[in-house]
């Protein structure tokens, strides 16, 4: 399998230079992919095989490096990282590419951004796939302040909080800007209101690992939405569910069903 990252391009929005790739079949239906916290377009979508899976199935695959991540600008001001602003970046990328709308797929923080995109720019979203985030999108996903502290600690050895250690190790591995990530984690967790998600009526698939202790129930979130279904990704935690074969197969089947209607 060729899991090399494709060429990235850049565009500007909200005073920031943002990186993205536009790959797969240029004539295919567009899928806009939005990655999770401390990740990047390559780490979330290329290396776990999503670009290859969707590209081989004939889709045009577009993925953004969210502000603060990857090759995009990395402001250190927490006010830059509200999900409404990052959803605005995603909408601006569609404008930049001349696309009226796209299928949208997000993982974890990217699922939250995708939800805000669907709430605030409903005409831009053909369908949604949320990965790694269920009802936690509306009800919260626990105390993340220790993660900001872990990112700002002198080294991993100074971090005792378990979830903090996991994200600090991930940030070190991806050579991330830890100050930008610490700013991001403080404000990117704005909740989606239940009454807002209940108005999102595009077809939606919500995939969460059965061992994920962060996401919250996919079934509860699906029950709030008029046209959503939940997918349990067996025996996967928050970090491992993203590239799972069950998740990929379900996503391809979901898109194939939409094409049939």
C-alpha positions in Angstrom: 0.0 0.0 0.0 1.2 3.5 -0.9 0.6 5.5 2.3 2.9 8.4 1.4 1.3 11.8 2.0 0.2 13.5 -1.2 1.3 17.1 -2.2 -0.2 19.8 0.1 -1.4 23.2 -1.1 -2.3 26.3 0.9 -5.1 28.8 1.1 -5.8 31.8 3.5 -8.7 32.3 5.8 -9.3 34.5 8.8 -5.7 35.8 8.6 -4.2 32.3 8.7 -2.4 30.2 6.1 -3.9 26.7 6.1 -2.7 23.5 4.4 -4.8 20.9 2.7 -4.5 18.1 0.1 -6.9 17.4 -2.8 -6.4 13.9 -4.0 -8.2 10.7 -5.1 -10.3 10.8 -8.2 -10.8 14.4 -9.4 -14.1 13.5 -11.0 -15.4 11.6 -8.0 -17.8 12.8 -5.3 -15.9 15.1 -2.9 -15.3 13.9 0.7 -13.9 16.6 3.0 -12.0 15.1 5.9 -11.4 16.9 9.2 -8.8 15.4 11.6 -8.7 15.2 15.4 -6.9 17.0 18.1 -3.0 16.8 18.0 -3.3 15.0 14.7 -3.0 16.1 11.1 -4.5 15.3 7.7 -1.7 12.8 7.1 -1.7 11.2 10.5 -5.5 10.8 10.6 -6.3 10.1 7.0 -3.2 9.0 5.0 -1.2 6.7 7.2 -4.3 4.7 8.5 -5.3 4.1 4.8 -8.4 6.3 4.4 -7.1 8.2 1.5 -6.2 5.0 -0.3 -9.6 3.4 0.7 -11.7 6.3 -0.6 -9.5 7.1 -3.5 -9.6 3.5 -4.8 -13.4 3.6 -4.4 -13.6 6.6 -6.8 -14.0 9.5 -4.4 -12.2 12.9 -4.5 -10.5 13.1 -1.1 -9.9 16.5 0.4 -8.3 16.9 3.9 -7.4 20.1 5.8 -4.7 20.5 8.4 -6.7 22.3 11.1 -5.3 25.6 12.4 -2.7 24.8 15.1 -1.9 21.5 13.4 0.2 19.9 10.6 1.5 22.5 8.1 -1.1 25.1 8.9 -0.4 28.3 10.9 -0.4 27.8 14.7 -1.6 30.7 16.7 -1.0 30.5 20.5 -4.2 32.5 21.4 -7.0 30.2 22.7 -9.6 32.4 21.1 -8.5 31.2 17.7 -9.7 27.7 18.3 -13.4 27.8 18.9 -15.0 25.1 16.6 -17.1 27.8 14.8 -13.8 29.3 13.6 -12.4 25.9 12.5 -15.7 25.1 10.8 -15.3 28.4 9.0 -11.9 27.2 7.7 -13.6 24.1 6.3 -16.3 26.1 4.6 -13.6 28.5 3.2 -11.7 25.5 1.8 -14.8 24.4 -0.1 -15.1 28.0 -1.4 -11.4 28.0 -2.4 -11.9 24.8 -4.4 -15.1 26.0 -6.0 -17.2 23.3 -4.4 -20.8 24.1 -3.3 -20.9 21.1 -0.9 -19.2 17.8 0.0 -19.6 14.7 2.1 -17.9 15.6 5.4 -16.1 13.2 7.7 -14.5 14.1 11.0 -12.7 12.2 13.7 -12.9 13.3 17.4 -12.3 17.1 17.5 -12.8 16.9 13.7 -16.3 15.3 14.3 -17.1 18.3 16.5 -15.9 20.7 13.8 -18.0 18.8 11.2 -21.1 19.1 13.4 -20.6 22.9 13.7 -20.1 23.1 10.0 -23.4 21.2 9.5 -25.2 23.5 12.0 -23.8 26.8 10.7 -23.4 26.0 7.0 -26.0 23.3 6.4 -26.1 23.8 2.6 -22.4 22.8 2.4 -22.8 19.3 3.9 -24.2 16.4 1.8 -23.7 13.8 4.5 -21.7 13.3 7.8 -19.5 10.7 9.2 -18.6 11.3 12.8 -15.8 9.1 14.2 -14.6 8.9 17.8 -17.3 11.2 19.1 -20.8 10.3 20.2 -23.0 12.1 22.7 -19.9 13.6 24.3 -20.3 16.2 21.4 -23.3 17.6 23.3 -22.6 16.5 26.9 -18.9 17.0 27.2 -16.0 14.5 27.2 -14.7 14.9 30.8 -12.0 17.0 32.2 -9.4 18.0 29.6 -7.5 20.6 31.6 -4.9 18.0 32.6 -4.2 17.6 28.9 -3.3 21.2 28.5 -1.1 20.9 31.6 0.5 17.8 30.1 1.3 19.6 26.9 2.9 22.4 28.7 5.0 20.2 31.1 8.8 20.2 30.6 8.8 16.6 29.5 6.6 13.4 29.4 8.4 12.3 32.5 6.7 15.2 34.4 3.2 14.0 33.5 1.4 11.5 35.7 -2.2 12.0 34.4 -3.0 9.0 32.2 -5.0 10.7 29.4 -2.5 13.6 29.6 0.4 11.2 29.1 -1.4 9.7 26.1 -1.8 13.0 24.3 1.6 14.4 25.3 3.3 11.3 23.9 1.2 11.7 20.7 2.1 15.4 20.4 5.8 14.6 20.9 5.5 11.8 18.3 3.9 14.1 15.7 6.4 16.9 16.6 3.5 19.3 17.2 3.6 22.9 18.5 2.6 22.1 22.1 1.8 25.8 22.9 -0.7 25.9 20.0 -2.2 22.6 21.1 -2.6 23.7 24.7 -4.4 26.8 23.4 -6.6 24.7 21.2 -7.6 22.2 23.9 -8.9 25.1 26.1 -11.5 26.4 23.6 -12.1 23.7 20.9 -14.4 21.8 23.3 -17.4 24.1 22.9 -20.5 21.9 23.1 -23.0 21.3 20.3 -26.5 22.1 21.6 -28.9 19.2 21.5 -31.5 21.3 19.8 -29.0 22.3 17.1 -27.8 18.8 16.3 -31.5 17.7 16.2 -31.9 20.0 13.2 -29.1 18.3 11.2 -31.1 16.1 8.8 -28.4 14.9 6.3 -27.6 11.2 6.4 -25.2 10.6 9.2 -23.0 7.6 10.4 -21.5 7.8 13.9 -18.7 5.3 14.5 -17.2 4.8 18.0 -14.9 2.1 19.4 -16.4 -0.1 22.0 -13.4 0.6 24.2 -13.4 4.4 23.7 -13.7 6.1 27.1 -13.7 9.6 25.6 -16.4 9.7 22.9 -19.7 9.0 24.7 -22.5 6.9 23.2 -22.9 6.9 19.4 -26.4 5.5 19.9 -27.5 8.4 22.1 -26.2 10.9 19.6 -27.9 9.1 16.7 -31.2 9.1 18.6 -31.1 12.9 18.6 -30.7 13.2 14.9 -33.4 12.6 12.3 -31.3 10.6 9.8 -28.4 9.1 11.8 -27.2 5.6 12.7 -24.6 4.4 15.1 -21.8 2.0 14.5 -19.9 0.1 17.2 -16.3 -0.4 16.2 -15.4 -3.6 18.1 -12.6 -3.7 20.6 -11.1 -0.4 19.6 -10.2 2.5 21.8 -10.1 6.2 20.9 -6.7 6.1 19.2 -7.1 2.8 17.4 -10.7 3.1 16.0 -9.7 5.6 13.3 -8.1 3.2 10.9 -10.3 0.1 11.7 -11.4 -2.1 8.8 -15.0 -2.3 10.2 -15.2 1.5 10.2 -13.8 1.8 6.6 -16.2 -0.9 5.3 -19.2 0.8 7.0 -18.2 4.2 5.5 -17.9 2.7 2.0 -21.3 1.0 2.4 -22.8 4.3 3.7 -21.6 6.2 0.7 -22.7 3.5 -1.7 -26.2 3.6 -0.3 -26.3 7.4 -0.7 -25.3 7.0 -4.4 -28.2 4.6 -4.9 -30.8 7.1 -3.8 
